[in-house]
Amino acid sequence: MRTPYIFVLCSIALVGAQDLGVPLSWRKFSNSRPLSERITIAQNAIDAVMPQLNSGTGEFNGIGYWQSGNVWSVLANQDRLAGSTTNQAAVVANLNKVFSLHANYDPFQWWATAAVYAHRAYGDANLLSHAVATWNHVTSFVVTPAQASAGKSPQKSFTLRGNCDGVTMAGGVFWTLSYVRSLGSSIGLTTDRLSRLSAYLAETTGDSKYTSAAIQSANWIKAHNLNANRIVLDTVNANDCSRSPADWLFTYNSGKFIEGLSVLADVTGDAQWTTLMINTLQPAVKSPPWQGSDGIITEGASPNANNDGVGFKAIFIRALHEAFERNADNNDLRILIHSYIDVQYNALLDLAANGSTYSSNWHGPSQAFTTWGQLAALDVHTSAINAN
Ligand SMILES: *[C@@H]1O[C@H](CO)[C@@H](O)[C@H](O)[C@H]1NC(C)=O
């Protein structure tokens, strides 16, 4: 007599929960390579990009400034996950160099997050100070509750819509490049980055001002910047509340939000952020925008030329890996992330590899080395060290 009763309870419990099952149509969602081999594959991929380093600028030939920051992120994470110090000297020297060359010029916070990862890997306090300096700079571009009420931002000459769809715009972050300082009305693109950076700084320093900032920006994204399928949108126009085009869906926007929420959940112990993270992650790995039924990411497949989109999927995979590490108690979630990362890993190794170099088209074919193709692959290889 009890069985039907229990069955009914279980059915009710499942309503509203996310389906974290691995789609069986995904191509090769596991692998049996031993840990030492995974570490070697990842470090070899890193070694293949290092000849492109411009020692004068700390950037890499063939990719842009923001993309170069992401190369340093992987190197630091590689050492942390492999338990090595192979990349430490290069990471520390080059991050210090770039921050000395470009004080207050890290509008998108890629270098600041690289500094956070490097601080986490190596414990170098100077690296943390770079991230804090960037945070202080970017914070002046956040819409405060008072600015939202007044309909004015000191950064912008136009009238600010203090509410969109009846919800305050406080917590949104304007683009911080000087050329859009007075004109650009886009808000949002940097909000998920600031939320993520704030969450990391909250965790590292214990200072609640960072926690408050992370929560404010996370709430802004939740209210304003998710589509009906819970994919993170690009931007909102703060002058008229219009959204970026519905097909402007990029892996890294969901990724930065997933990563920030994973950290924020740990910092606050508040389960609402874990729930929101899972609700964002599930459609990001299972919905069509950037992968077909085989699960292989198609975004940023660009064999012949670099573009911003090539760098996005690396950030997405890194974010999924962070969620994997921080949710040890959620086995279904971890199996889903592990499987998704292995799909990309196996695609790179089976379809897109030429020795230790990789095409940005993860369906292949392989080709001669490109810096952007290599950049895109690095986070997959490093994440696969322990997402297995
Ligand atoms: C592999 O890379 C080498 C050197 O970059 C290049 O000459 C060769 O054409 C590539 N081969 C394939 C099959 O992509």
The ligand as an SDF file (V2000), in Angstrom:
LIG
                    3D

 14 14  0  0  0  0  0  0  0  0999 V2000
   49.9090   20.3150  -38.3440 C   0  0  0  0  0  0  0  0  0  0  0  0
   50.6870   21.4510  -37.9820 O   0  0  0  0  0  0  0  0  0  0  0  0
   51.7840   21.6600  -38.8340 C   0  0  0  0  0  0  0  0  0  0  0  0
   52.6720   22.7370  -38.2140 C   0  0  0  0  0  0  0  0  0  0  0  0
   51.9180   23.8080  -37.7360 O   0  0  0  0  0  0  0  0  0  0  0  0
   51.2870   21.9980  -40.2040 C   0  0  0  0  0  0  0  0  0  0  0  0
   52.3460   22.2380  -41.0860 O   0  0  0  0  0  0  0  0  0  0  0  0
   50.4260   20.8610  -40.7200 C   0  0  0  0  0  0  0  0  0  0  0  0
   49.8410   21.2070  -41.9470 O   0  0  0  0  0  0  0  0  0  0  0  0
   49.3280   20.5210  -39.7220 C   0  0  0  0  0  0  0  0  0  0  0  0
   48.6730   19.2730  -40.1630 N   0  0  0  0  0  0  0  0  0  0  0  0
   47.3720   19.0780  -40.1410 C   0  0  0  0  0  0  0  0  0  0  0  0
   46.8840   17.7580  -40.6040 C   0  0  0  0  0  0  0  0  0  0  0  0
   46.5610   19.9050  -39.7660 O   0  0  0  0  0  0  0  0  0  0  0  0
  1  2  1  0
  1 10  1  0
  2  3  1  0
  3  4  1  0
  3  6  1  0
  4  5  1  0
  6  7  1  0
  6  8  1  0
  8  9  1  0
  8 10  1  0
 10 11  1  0
 11 12  1  0
 12 13  1  0
 12 14  2  0
M  END
$$$$
